[in-house]
């Protein structure tokens, strides 16, 4: 897939209209592009730059800062296995090793059928639930190797329809009707809120 589809251009414009400056919509638009293709293509990033008025380099600079954005194709299911200290102490390293053996790949690789990519990741903020992992950023807590195998089997067979393909953040897309928009303006056009103005007068 090259640029954003016509349908996604409509969504992109709706997202841009929520912000006082078009470039403020950059990260939501990157998520939209990744949902479209499963990763960020050069063409989609250039298209986003055109839509918000920044260079392709600025789009790439933003996208490359965040771990969730992938610049190369990944599997339908991105499996992030935590091996930070809490998970490490409770079997995270062993779980990662088991995943490598079960899927026949190393961290950063994708299975030949294109279904699974695994990553060895830092803390995913579920330390009390160790060892834990994420599949497309959906959490699975205190997971054993047997439970991992069952999860892989379920995903491969299509039995887990609660986990959408990589890149999909939410199954319900936000839509704000025009009459409900906040009416945001660029900072230089904004007025000082009454309560701030009153406080400034009191301090004068």
PyMOL commands that set and color helices and strands:
alter all, ss='L'
color gray80, all
select helices_A, chain A and resi 6-16+22-37+42-52+56-63+85-89+92-103+127-129+145-157+178-180+187-189+194-203
alter helices_A, ss='H'
color red, helices_A
select strands_A, chain A and resi 77-82+116-121+133-135+138-140
alter strands_A, ss='S'
color yellow, strands_A
deselect
rebuild
show_as cartoon
